[in-house]
Amino acid sequence: MKQLKKEYHKAVLELSNGVKMEGRLIGANVVSSGEMVFTTGMIAYSEAMTDPSYLGQILVFSFSLIGNYGIPSFKEGDFFMPPGHESAGIKTQGIIVSDIFYNAFHYEKSESIQKWLEENGVPGIAGIDTRRLTQMIRDSKKPLFGRIVPEGKNVPYINDRFEFLKNFSRKEFVDPSKYNLLPSASVKEPIVFEGGNKKIALLDFGVKRNIIRILQNHGCTVTVYPWDTDVTKVDADAWVLSNGPGDPKQSGDSIARVKTLLKGSKPVLGICLGHQILALAAGAKTMRMIRGHRSLNQPVFNVKTRKAFITSQNHSFAVDKKFLPSGWEVWFENANDFTIEGIRHKTKPFMSTQFHPEASGGPNDTAWIIKDFVALIKR
């Protein structure tokens, strides 16, 4: 089936290491900047682009063609998106692709990725050697930042989509780890999702909707609370600390709030950023990684059973093994660099994973973690 031709403007990807790559502009005609990260998924591009964990980042797709089945439709203004959307709207600062499909031929599609990018005010560049760029990101000894610059004069800078971007100029490289991103990623008021008689309070640091879906499917009512909620005033059977963007040390007073939870005995599950914040609240330390973990095929293993799993990840920080406090143990390690991928308390029902057990997109190898957590609550 022949793809319609589209006239395009040039755009340049300027990297903080001095490299420049030229391609064609896709999406909105604006300048954007962020941390360079990548994903290896062949599909699930809309899930990745709406994942709040990518807030402040420019996402590189290593697969050769993105957008071939379009963007799944959803009801405007609905918090609970259908599969294909992990939040309301695109959260990345931009995307870099080898090529996109400007149309879509799928019976469920509502619009093309090009139109979706334009509607969300997000730019991208196509025609880039994304595998070379992915290797550059992976092999960089320090974080790599980028800037999408369309050709032409007086192209506006994208600085009003999120609160932390308001004071940036077009000449800066955005480093999202320098800011507290949670006000831009979290809900503003509690939202309840009925699902059963067990009540789970979810602290929203930038939650993916599939976490909520899975908890509901296991018979739990989930209340999503803003990141800065006073946890002492919440009645729940258990707590979930969600995924989210940025440096865990730049999370306001979230660490102190989680410390309060750890003084109790109700089950707590941390995921991704929630894992890091839980570790800091327990007395551990986090570090910026030389090579962050990206993609849908990161191998981890249970340190006791030695059983391996393939996981979905996107993070630049990790819990430092040398500072894990007494009473806690390593649950999972990364099979490539042996960094911590999960911790749990030896006697209390507190646990966390650096990877995404809810997947979406990605493998479902570790979906049992959420299932076992709910079983623990019910016991």
C-alpha positions in Angstrom: 0.0 0.0 0.0 1.6 3.2 -1.1 2.2 6.0 1.4 1.2 9.5 0.5 4.0 11.9 -0.2 4.4 14.9 2.1 6.4 18.1 1.7 8.7 18.7 4.6 11.2 21.2 6.1 14.6 20.4 7.3 15.5 20.1 11.0 18.8 19.6 12.8 19.4 17.6 15.9 22.2 19.4 17.9 23.8 17.2 20.6 25.7 18.4 23.7 28.8 16.5 22.5 29.0 18.7 19.4 27.6 16.3 16.9 24.8 17.6 14.5 22.5 15.4 12.5 20.2 16.7 9.8 16.9 15.2 8.8 13.3 16.3 8.0 11.0 17.9 10.5 8.0 15.9 11.7 5.3 17.1 14.1 5.2 20.7 15.3 7.4 23.5 13.9 9.0 24.4 17.2 12.4 24.2 18.9 12.7 21.7 21.7 15.4 20.3 24.0 15.9 17.4 26.5 17.9 14.5 27.6 18.6 11.9 24.8 17.2 8.5 25.5 16.1 5.5 23.4 13.8 2.6 23.1 14.1 -0.6 21.2 10.4 -1.4 20.7 9.1 -2.4 17.3 5.6 -1.3 18.4 4.1 0.4 21.5 5.3 3.8 20.3 2.2 5.6 21.6 2.6 4.0 25.0 6.2 5.1 25.2 5.5 8.7 24.1 2.7 9.0 26.7 4.7 7.5 29.5 5.4 10.3 32.1 8.8 8.7 32.9 10.0 10.3 29.6 9.1 13.8 30.7 11.9 16.2 29.7 13.5 13.6 27.4 13.9 13.3 23.6 13.0 9.7 22.7 15.0 7.9 19.9 13.3 4.9 18.3 15.9 2.4 17.2 13.4 0.5 15.1 13.2 1.5 11.4 9.6 2.5 11.0 7.3 4.1 13.5 3.6 5.0 13.2 2.4 2.3 10.8 -0.8 1.4 12.8 -1.6 5.0 13.8 -2.6 6.3 17.2 -5.4 4.4 19.1 -8.5 6.6 19.7 -9.7 7.7 23.1 -12.4 9.9 24.6 -11.1 13.5 25.0 -10.7 14.4 28.7 -10.9 10.9 29.9 -8.3 10.2 32.6 -8.5 6.4 32.1 -7.1 6.0 28.6 -7.6 2.8 26.7 -4.6 0.6 25.8 -2.2 2.6 23.7 -2.1 5.6 26.0 -0.4 5.7 29.4 -1.3 9.3 30.1 -3.2 12.2 28.6 -1.0 13.5 25.8 2.6 13.2 24.7 5.1 13.5 27.5 8.4 13.5 25.5 10.1 16.7 24.4 10.4 15.2 20.9 11.1 12.1 19.0 13.8 11.0 16.6 13.0 8.3 14.1 14.5 6.7 11.0 11.1 7.0 9.3 7.5 7.5 10.1 4.3 6.4 8.3 2.4 9.5 7.5 -0.9 7.6 7.2 -2.3 4.6 9.1 -4.1 1.6 7.8 -5.5 -0.1 10.9 -9.2 -0.6 11.7 -8.9 0.9 15.2 -6.7 3.9 14.3 -8.0 7.4 14.8 -5.2 9.6 13.4 -1.6 9.5 12.1 1.4 10.0 14.3 2.2 13.1 12.3 -1.1 14.7 13.1 -0.9 13.6 16.8 2.5 15.2 17.2 1.2 18.5 15.6 -1.9 18.5 17.9 0.3 18.0 21.0 2.8 20.7 19.9 5.7 18.2 19.9 8.5 18.2 17.2 10.5 15.3 15.8 13.1 14.5 13.2 12.9 11.7 10.6 15.7 10.5 8.3 18.2 10.1 11.1 20.5 7.0 11.5 18.8 6.1 14.8 20.9 3.0 15.4 24.1 5.0 15.2 22.5 7.6 17.5 21.4 4.8 19.9 24.9 3.6 20.1 26.1 7.1 20.8 23.7 7.5 23.7 24.6 4.1 25.1 28.4 4.6 24.8 28.5 8.2 26.1 30.4 8.4 29.4 28.1 11.2 30.6 24.5 12.2 30.0 23.8 13.3 26.4 21.4 16.2 25.7 19.9 17.3 22.5 18.1 20.1 20.8 15.6 19.8 17.8 16.0 22.9 15.7 13.8 23.3 12.6 15.1 25.4 9.7 13.9 29.0 9.4 13.9 32.2 11.4 11.9 33.0 14.5 10.9 29.4 15.1 9.2 29.4 18.6 10.7 27.5 21.5 8.5 24.9 23.2 8.5 26.2 26.7 4.9 26.2 27.9 3.9 22.5 27.9 5.2 21.8 31.4 5.8 23.9 34.5 9.6 23.3 34.7 10.2 24.5 31.1 8.8 28.1 31.5 12.2 29.8 32.0 14.2 28.0 29.3 15.7 29.7 26.3 16.1 28.1 22.9 19.9 28.1 23.3 19.9 25.8 26.4 20.1 22.1 26.7 17.4 20.9 29.0 18.6 18.6 31.8 15.4 17.3 33.5 17.4 15.8 36.4 18.0 19.4 37.8 14.3 20.0 38.5 11.4 18.6 40.5 9.3 17.3 37.7 6.6 15.8 39.9 4.2 18.8 39.8 4.2 18.5 36.0 3.6 14.7 36.1 1.2 14.2 38.9 -2.6 14.6 39.2 -3.8 17.6 41.1 -6.7 16.0 43.0 -7.4 12.4 44.1 -9.1 10.2 41.6 -10.9 6.9 42.5 -11.0 3.8 40.3 -13.4 1.2 41.7 -12.3 -2.4 41.4 -12.8 -4.3 44.6 -13.0 -4.3 48.4 -9.2 -3.8 48.9 -8.2 -0.2 48.9 -4.9 0.8 47.4 -3.5 4.4 47.7 -1.2 5.2 44.8 1.1 8.2 45.2 1.3 9.6 41.7 4.8 10.5 40.6 3.9 10.1 37.0 1.9 6.9 36.9 1.4 4.7 33.9 -2.3 3.9 33.4 -1.6 0.2 33.0 -0.5 0.0 36.7 -4.0 1.1 37.6 -5.6 -1.3 35.1 -3.7 -4.3 36.5 -4.6 -3.5 40.2 -8.2 -3.1 39.2 -8.2 -6.5 37.4 -6.9 -8.1 40.6 -9.8 -6.8 42.5 -8.6 -3.6 44.1 -10.0 -0.1 44.3 -7.3 2.3 43.5 -7.2 5.9 44.6 -4.6 8.0 42.7 -3.2 10.8 45.0 -1.1 13.8 44.1 2.6 13.4 44.8 2.5 15.8 47.7 -0.4 14.2 49.6 -0.3 14.1 53.4 -0.1 10.3 53.8 -1.1 10.4 57.4 -4.6 11.4 56.4 -5.2 8.6 54.0 -6.9 5.3 54.9 -5.8 2.4 52.7 -4.9 -1.3 52.9 -1.7 -0.8 51.0 0.4 1.8 49.1 1.9 1.9 45.6 4.6 4.4 44.8 4.4 5.0 41.0 6.9 5.4 38.3 7.9 8.9 37.2 10.6 11.1 35.7 13.8 12.7 36.9 16.2 12.4 39.8 14.7 10.9 42.9 16.6 13.5 45.0 14.7 16.2 43.2 11.3 15.0 44.4 10.4 17.7 46.9 9.5 16.2 50.3 8.4 12.8 48.8 11.2 11.0 50.6 10.0 12.3 54.0 6.4 11.2 53.2 7.5 7.7 52.3 9.6 7.5 55.5 6.3 7.9 57.3 4.8 4.9 55.5 7.8 2.8 56.4 7.2 3.4 60.1 3.9 1.5 59.7 3.2 -2.1 58.7 0.9 -1.7 55.6 2.3 -3.2 52.4 4.3 -0.8 50.1 5.3 -1.4 46.5 7.6 1.0 44.7 8.0 1.0 40.9 10.8 2.8 39.0 11.1 6.3 40.5 8.9 4.9 43.4 11.6 2.3 43.9 14.3 4.9 44.2 12.3 7.2 46.5 11.5 4.2 48.7 15.2 3.3 48.9 16.1 6.8 49.9 13.4 6.8 52.5 14.8 3.6 53.9 18.3 5.2 54.3 20.0 4.1 51.1 21.6 6.3 48.5 21.2 6.7 44.7 23.7 7.4 42.0 23.7 8.7 38.5 24.6 5.8 36.2 27.3 6.0 33.6 25.0 4.2 31.2 21.3 4.5 32.0 19.0 1.5 31.4 16.8 2.0 28.4 14.7 -0.3 26.1 12.2 -3.1 26.4 14.8 -5.9 26.7 16.8 -5.3 29.9 17.7 -8.6 31.6 17.3 -8.9 35.3 17.5 -11.9 37.7 16.2 -12.8 41.2 19.3 -13.0 43.3 18.0 -15.9 45.4 16.4 -18.1 42.7 18.8 -17.0 39.9 15.7 -17.0 37.6 16.0 -14.4 34.8 13.4 -12.0 33.3 13.3 -9.6 30.4 12.0 -6.2 31.5 11.1 -2.7 30.2 13.2 0.2 31.6 14.0 3.9 31.3 16.1 5.4 34.1 19.3 7.3 34.6 19.7 6.7 38.4 20.1 3.5 40.5 20.2 2.5 44.1 23.8 2.2 45.3 24.5 -1.3 46.7 27.2 0.0 49.1 24.6 2.0 51.1 21.7 -0.4 51.3 20.7 -0.3 55.1 20.4 -3.2 57.4 17.0 -4.9 57.4 16.9 -4.7 53.6 18.1 -7.0 50.9 18.7 -7.0 47.2 15.8 -8.7 45.4 16.8 -8.3 41.7 20.0 -7.4 39.9 20.7 -6.4 36.3 22.3 -9.2 34.4 24.5 -6.8 32.3 26.0 -4.5 35.0 24.7 -6.1 38.3 23.2 -2.9 39.5 20.2 -3.1 41.9 16.9 -3.8 40.1 14.8 -4.4 43.2 14.9 -4.4 47.0 12.7 -5.7 49.8 12.6 -5.6 53.5 13.5 -8.8 55.3 10.6 -8.8 57.8 8.1 -6.1 56.7 5.9 -6.1 53.5 7.9 -3.4 51.7 9.3 -4.0 48.3 10.2 -2.3 45.0 11.4 -2.8 41.5 13.5 -0.6 39.2 11.9 -2.1 36.1 8.3 -1.9 35.0 6.3 -5.1 36.0 3.2 -3.6 34.3 5.1 -3.5 31.0 2.9 -1.6 28.4 4.9 -1.7 26.2 7.2 -4.5 26.8 7.4 -8.1 28.0 5.1 -9.5 30.7 7.8 -11.6 32.4 7.4 -9.9 35.7 3.6 -9.3 35.8 3.5 -11.8 38.7 5.0 -9.1 41.0 1.9 -7.1 41.1 -0.3 -10.2 41.4 1.8 -11.4 44.4 1.6 -8.0 46.0 -2.2 -8.0 45.8 -2.3 -11.6 47.2 -0.1 -10.3 50.1 -2.7 -7.5 50.8 -5.6 -9.9 50.7 -3.8 -12.2 53.2 
